[in-house]
Amino acid sequence: MNVKNYKININSIKNGGFINLPIFEDFSTLDQYDTIKKDFIEVEKSKSINPILDYEKTRLTPKKDGNDINKININLNLLSNGVINSSSTLESIGFNQKDVLYSKNAFKKSFLRLNFYDTDKLTSQRLVNFYTIFLKMLPEYLNQNGGYLAGTPKPVANIPVKFTIKNPNIFVDEYSEGFNLYHYKDEVKNGLPKELFMRGVFNNAKNGVSYNLMTANSPQSITNLVNKLHVKYILYRDNTGYYYEIDESYSDNIIVDSNNNLTIKLYEIIEL
């Protein structure tokens, strides 16, 4: 701020050396640049600048009670003659032996879509992410015995509708899409978990049918169904990194075995 210096000659002051100051003064912005800049210009400038949003994502790995999860199995139980089939097989949803033996498009282009939402309220939820897991022939459903059948698929009547994703740090050459989650770093803060809600849809390229899935293994009324559609994921951060856990208390379709393998059971929606 520029300041002008003035010298007052006391001999020129009348009235016995007193200076009269009026009670009322008209306000003037003269020589008030610092105040104007601080209280007006900077404030208005900050209002005109859009806030900085951090779109950087981080990888979150699955945990259970502090232990690493090695494998996630997602078992589908679909309708058969109007009833939920607790042992759905590839045959029961239309596949034949040639579809899997020759890895036809009908088989390899069928996929499970895991949609993640910011809330479980259907009227206000927003889709924040999704993962696509394609149907693959798992090693456990290949013939292991010697002879010409070794390495070929078992009968489709014995192969369940199942998706398996594995920890890529342990199973380097195995399928791992959807094992790790990716989410915005600034939304997962230390000591402040972030909740996401997953809803599954299976798309069958053999018959063109999309199966909407739920977490309950029995028919549901419309009222109850809205509470049986999602699997709850809890995203959190600590001093060692970013992780997520699946909330077993939110839905009763989650199983974790002694080998830290996690199983999610999903069922085709059927209403009462």
Summary of the structure (lengths in Angstrom):
residues: 272
radius of gyration: 32.8
end to end distance: 78.2
largest distance: 125.7
contacts: 676
relative contact order: 0.19
helix: 17%
strand: 35%
